[in-house]
Amino acid sequence: MESMKLTIAQVLIATICSTLVIFSERAFPFVLFSKKQPPRMIKFIEKYIPPMVMAALLVYCLKDMTFSSGAVNFAPYLAGVAATAILHLWKGNSLISIFGGTIIYMILIRIL
């Protein structure tokens, strides 16, 4: 099967179109809610999405945990959960908590 080769003009057009679409998607909420309060549904999502993401990551992280192989097998899981909880209690920032716990978990599963 032959690969399709694009000209410089086609690449530029595709890049400009992609840029406009991404910019429009990012600007849409600011334009829509700049002069009024956001709807209750948006406030609900803003309030409850971070805990739901943390719960989903918790389930994903702990789904393969077994206790039969000793402490080394479940140490990354517990360290990731503990780091997420500690970071969230300390900083109160969901992004820092989620990324910090995930990074510690990913490092430990590669090391141990």
N, C-alpha and C positions, 0 to 999 in steps of 0.2 A: 504494500500500500504506500502510495506516495505521500510525502508530507507537503502541506500547503505552505508556500513561502509568501510572506507578506511584504509589500513594498513599504518604504519609509512613510509615505503618505497614509497608508492604511494603518500602520502602527500608531502614527500621530493621532489620527481620527479616533481610533479605539482608546488611546490613552486619554484624550480630551473628553470623550463620552464617559468613560469610567470615572474620571475626576469630577465631572459635573453631577453624575448620579450620586457618588459618595458625598460630595459637598451638600447636595440637596437633602439627602437622608440625615445628615448631621445637623443641618440648619433647621429642619422642619419643626422639631419640638420647641426650639427657641422662638421661632416665628409664631407658632401656634399659641404658646402660653406666655408670651412676653407681656401682654397687657392685662391678663386675667389670671385668676387662681386656677391651677390644674384641676381636672375633674377628680372626684373621689376615687375612681378606679385607678388613676395614675398614682395618687397618694398611697393607696393600698399596695400597689405593686412596689413602689419605692420603699415602703416600710417592711414588706414581707419577703421580697426576693432574696436579699442577702442571707437571712436565716435558712431559707429553702435551699439555696446553693450550698451552704455549709452542711445541711442535713444530707443532701445528695452526695457530697464529697465524703461524708462520714460513712455512709452506706457503701459507696464505691471502695473506700479505703479498707473497710473492715470485712468485706465480703469474702476474701480469701484467707483470712486469719485462722490459723490452727494453733492449738496449744500442744500438739503431740510432739513437735520437734524441739522443744525447749524454748528458753527465753529469747534466743537470737531470732527465732522465726516471728514472734509477735512484737518485738521491740520497736521496729520502725512504725508499726501501726499505732502503738500506744504513744510513741514520741510525737508522731504527727498530730494525733488528736490532742495531746497535752499542749503542744506548741500552739495549736490553733486556739484552744481555750485560753491559755495564758496571754497570748497576744491580744485576743479580743477583750479580755478583762482589763488588760493593761492600757491598750490604745483606744479601744472602742471603735476601731475602724475595720469594717468587714473586709476590704481589699487586702489590708496588711495581714489580717488574720488568715484569710484563705490562702494567699500566696505564701506567707511564712510557713504555715503548717504543711502545705503541699511541697515546698522546697525541702524542708527537713525530711519529710517522708521519702521523697524521690532520692535524696542523697543517701539516706540510710538503707534503702532497698538495693542500691547499687553497691554500697560498701559491705553490708552484712550478708 
